[in-house]
Amino acid sequence: MTMKRFWICTLMLLAAAAVCSAALEATITRVEENGRLLVPVRGVFELTGATVDWNGYDRSVEVAHGSDFITMWVNNHTAMVNGYEAYLDVPPRNISGRVHIPLRFVGEALGRTVNYTGNTVYIAAPGAEDIILHIVGGRNLPPPPSVSGELLPQSDDRLLNNSDLAGFNNWQLTLARNEIYARYGRPFDNVNIRAYFQRTGWYTPNSSFRESWLTSTEAKNAEFIRTYQVRVFGTPASRP
């Protein structure tokens, strides 16, 4: 091999190595809770090629990449990874209108390795472009407020009025009405209603459920919500 051909081959190998080592980079504001870095779900994981969907009805975020599918809910420590339940020590948070999720949990669930070096995070996976995140500024979050996960928690202790229902859409009212029954474990035939309550973390089906278990206040509130739906929307919603 001549010296000229040697240098040409060397330059070609170096160029190929540079292409293979190319990385996607982004700068994000630091958001931490209990030592866990939370990142905007769309700003980061779409860089990996994942698709991200937000459901405002139950405040869930779904991240899908290849055969991997992750579902999480804002302020809920339970996640579903490829059909299996998993626990989040820090739940997703809604910060100034943007959903932030725990970086390491989701990254590793998608088959990536996540490593921290100072204010830089390296996300890598075999056969995929590396992602480098530069962390700037930011803040530490207090623990999320304790929430019951109910749309109308007051429906079991006082009679509702129109102002209580104003602002809810038809589907949300269907859920609010059925959560009165869900507290007692009523099984739901409607797949959409059943799926919603199965995700709340507090609902446990009870095949022995009886409507007579409801208090007078709860029964009146359930009927009040249904009547309100008919008056405002025509027919109570059965799906989102």
C-alpha positions as CSV (number, residue, x, y, z in Angstrom):
1,M,0.0,0.0,0.0
2,T,1.4,3.4,-1.0
3,M,1.6,6.2,1.6
4,K,-1.1,8.1,-0.2
5,R,-3.5,5.2,-0.1
6,F,-2.6,4.7,3.6
7,W,-3.6,8.3,4.5
8,I,-6.8,8.1,2.4
9,C,-7.9,5.0,4.2
10,T,-7.0,6.5,7.6
11,L,-9.0,9.6,6.9
12,M,-12.0,7.5,5.7
13,L,-11.9,5.5,9.0
14,L,-11.7,8.6,11.1
15,A,-14.6,10.1,9.2
16,A,-16.7,6.9,9.7
17,A,-15.8,6.9,13.4
18,A,-16.9,10.5,13.7
19,V,-20.3,9.7,12.2
20,C,-20.8,6.7,14.4
21,S,-20.0,8.7,17.5
22,A,-22.3,11.6,16.6
23,A,-24.7,12.5,19.4
24,L,-27.9,14.5,19.8
25,E,-27.5,17.3,22.3
26,A,-30.0,19.4,24.2
27,T,-30.0,21.9,27.1
28,I,-32.7,21.6,29.8
29,T,-33.5,23.3,33.0
30,R,-32.8,21.3,36.1
31,V,-35.9,20.0,38.0
32,E,-35.2,17.6,40.8
33,E,-37.2,15.9,43.5
34,N,-35.6,13.7,46.2
35,G,-32.4,13.5,44.0
36,R,-34.3,12.4,40.9
37,L,-34.0,14.4,37.7
38,L,-37.3,15.1,36.0
39,V,-37.3,16.1,32.4
40,P,-39.9,17.4,29.9
41,V,-41.4,14.3,28.3
42,R,-41.6,15.7,24.8
43,G,-38.4,17.7,24.9
44,V,-36.2,14.7,25.7
45,F,-37.7,11.3,24.8
46,E,-38.8,12.3,21.3
47,L,-35.1,12.7,20.6
48,T,-34.8,8.9,21.1
49,G,-37.5,8.4,18.4
50,A,-40.2,7.6,21.0
51,T,-43.8,8.7,20.5
52,V,-45.4,10.6,23.3
53,D,-49.1,11.0,24.0
54,W,-50.8,13.1,26.7
55,N,-54.3,12.2,28.0
56,G,-55.9,15.2,29.8
57,Y,-58.8,13.2,31.0
58,D,-56.9,11.0,33.5
59,R,-53.7,13.1,33.3
60,S,-51.6,10.2,31.9
61,V,-48.6,10.2,29.6
62,E,-47.7,7.4,27.3
63,V,-44.3,6.8,25.9
64,A,-43.8,4.2,23.2
65,H,-40.7,3.1,21.4
66,G,-40.5,-0.1,19.4
67,S,-42.0,-2.8,21.5
68,D,-41.7,-0.9,24.7
69,F,-44.8,0.9,26.1
70,I,-44.8,3.0,29.3
71,T,-47.8,4.7,30.9
72,M,-47.6,7.1,33.9
73,W,-50.0,9.4,35.6
74,V,-49.2,12.8,37.1
75,N,-48.7,12.6,40.9
76,N,-49.2,8.8,40.8
77,H,-46.4,6.5,41.9
78,T,-47.7,3.6,39.8
79,A,-46.5,3.1,36.2
80,M,-47.3,0.4,33.7
81,V,-44.3,-0.9,31.7
82,N,-45.1,-3.3,28.9
83,G,-48.3,-4.4,30.7
84,Y,-46.6,-4.8,34.1
85,E,-47.1,-2.6,37.1
86,A,-44.0,-0.7,38.4
87,Y,-43.4,1.7,41.3
88,L,-42.0,5.2,40.9
89,D,-40.2,6.6,43.9
90,V,-40.8,10.1,42.3
91,P,-44.0,10.5,40.2
92,P,-44.5,12.6,37.1
93,R,-45.1,16.3,37.8
94,N,-47.0,19.0,36.0
95,I,-44.7,22.1,36.2
96,S,-46.0,25.3,34.6
97,G,-48.1,23.4,32.2
98,R,-45.4,20.9,31.1
99,V,-45.3,17.3,32.2
100,H,-42.0,16.2,33.6
101,I,-41.1,12.6,34.2
102,P,-38.2,10.8,35.9
103,L,-35.4,10.5,33.4
104,R,-33.6,7.4,34.7
105,F,-36.7,5.3,35.1
106,V,-38.1,6.0,31.6
107,G,-34.7,5.9,30.0
108,E,-33.9,2.4,31.4
109,A,-37.4,1.2,30.7
110,L,-36.7,2.0,27.0
111,G,-33.5,0.0,27.1
112,R,-31.1,3.0,27.5
113,T,-28.3,3.5,29.9
114,V,-28.3,6.8,31.8
115,N,-25.2,8.2,33.3
116,Y,-24.6,11.5,35.1
117,T,-21.3,13.5,35.1
118,G,-21.8,16.8,36.9
119,N,-24.3,18.9,34.9
120,T,-24.2,16.5,31.9
121,V,-26.3,13.4,31.4
122,Y,-25.4,10.8,28.8
123,I,-28.1,8.5,27.4
124,A,-27.0,5.6,25.3
125,A,-28.3,2.5,23.6
126,P,-26.7,-0.1,21.3
127,G,-27.2,0.8,17.7
128,A,-28.8,4.2,18.5
129,E,-27.5,7.8,18.6
130,D,-26.3,8.9,22.0
131,I,-28.1,11.8,23.6
132,I,-26.2,14.3,25.7
133,L,-28.2,16.6,28.0
134,H,-26.7,19.8,29.4
135,I,-28.4,20.7,32.7
136,V,-28.6,24.4,33.7
137,G,-30.1,26.4,36.6
138,G,-33.3,24.9,37.9
139,R,-34.7,24.0,41.3
140,N,-35.6,21.3,43.7
141,L,-39.2,20.5,44.1
142,P,-41.1,19.9,47.3
143,P,-43.0,16.5,47.5
144,P,-46.2,16.5,45.5
145,P,-49.4,17.4,47.5
146,S,-51.3,14.5,48.8
147,V,-54.4,14.0,46.6
148,S,-57.3,11.6,46.8
149,G,-57.3,11.0,43.0
150,E,-61.0,11.9,42.9
151,L,-62.7,14.4,40.7
152,L,-65.4,15.3,43.2
153,P,-64.2,14.1,46.7
154,Q,-67.0,16.2,48.3
155,S,-69.7,14.1,46.7
156,D,-69.8,11.8,49.7
157,D,-70.4,14.4,52.4
158,R,-72.7,17.1,51.0
159,L,-75.2,17.7,48.2
160,L,-73.6,19.0,45.0
161,N,-74.8,22.1,43.1
162,N,-74.4,23.4,39.6
163,S,-71.2,25.4,40.5
164,D,-69.6,22.1,41.6
165,L,-70.1,20.7,38.1
166,A,-69.3,23.8,36.0
167,G,-66.1,23.4,34.0
168,F,-66.2,19.6,33.7
169,N,-66.7,18.1,30.3
170,N,-69.2,15.3,29.7
171,W,-66.7,12.4,30.1
172,Q,-65.3,13.9,33.3
173,L,-68.8,14.1,34.7
174,T,-69.3,10.4,33.9
175,L,-66.2,9.6,35.8
176,A,-67.2,11.9,38.7
177,R,-70.6,10.2,38.9
178,N,-69.2,6.7,38.8
179,E,-66.5,7.4,41.4
180,I,-69.3,7.6,43.9
181,Y,-70.0,3.9,43.1
182,A,-66.3,3.1,42.7
183,R,-65.6,3.9,46.4
184,Y,-67.6,0.9,47.2
185,G,-66.0,-1.3,44.6
186,R,-68.7,-1.4,42.0
187,P,-67.5,-3.5,39.0
188,F,-67.9,-1.6,35.7
189,D,-68.9,-3.3,32.4
190,N,-67.9,-0.2,30.4
191,V,-64.2,-0.8,29.5
192,N,-63.3,2.9,29.5
193,I,-64.8,3.5,32.9
194,R,-63.2,0.3,34.3
195,A,-59.8,1.2,32.9
196,Y,-59.9,4.7,34.4
197,F,-60.6,3.5,37.9
198,Q,-58.2,0.6,37.7
199,R,-55.5,3.3,37.2
200,T,-56.4,5.4,40.2
201,G,-54.6,3.3,42.8
202,W,-57.4,3.3,45.2
203,Y,-60.2,1.4,43.4
204,T,-60.8,-2.3,44.3
205,P,-63.6,-4.1,42.6
206,N,-66.1,-5.9,44.8
207,S,-68.4,-8.4,43.2
208,S,-70.8,-8.2,46.2
209,F,-71.5,-4.5,45.6
210,R,-75.0,-3.2,46.2
211,E,-76.3,0.2,45.4
212,S,-78.0,0.2,48.8
213,W,-74.6,0.7,50.3
214,L,-74.6,4.3,49.1
215,T,-75.7,7.0,51.6
216,S,-78.7,9.1,50.8
217,T,-76.4,12.0,49.9
218,E,-74.3,9.9,47.5
219,A,-77.3,8.5,45.8
220,K,-78.8,12.0,45.3
221,N,-75.4,13.3,44.0
222,A,-75.1,10.5,41.5
223,E,-78.6,11.3,40.1
224,F,-77.9,15.0,40.2
225,I,-74.8,14.6,38.0
226,R,-76.6,12.3,35.5
227,T,-79.5,14.8,35.3
228,Y,-77.0,17.6,34.8
229,Q,-75.3,15.7,31.9
230,V,-78.6,15.1,30.2
231,R,-79.5,18.7,30.5
232,V,-76.2,20.1,29.3
233,F,-74.9,17.5,26.9
234,G,-77.9,15.5,25.9
235,T,-76.5,12.0,26.7
236,P,-73.9,11.1,29.3
237,A,-70.6,10.2,27.8
238,S,-69.5,6.5,27.7
239,R,-66.0,7.2,26.5
240,P,-63.4,10.0,26.3
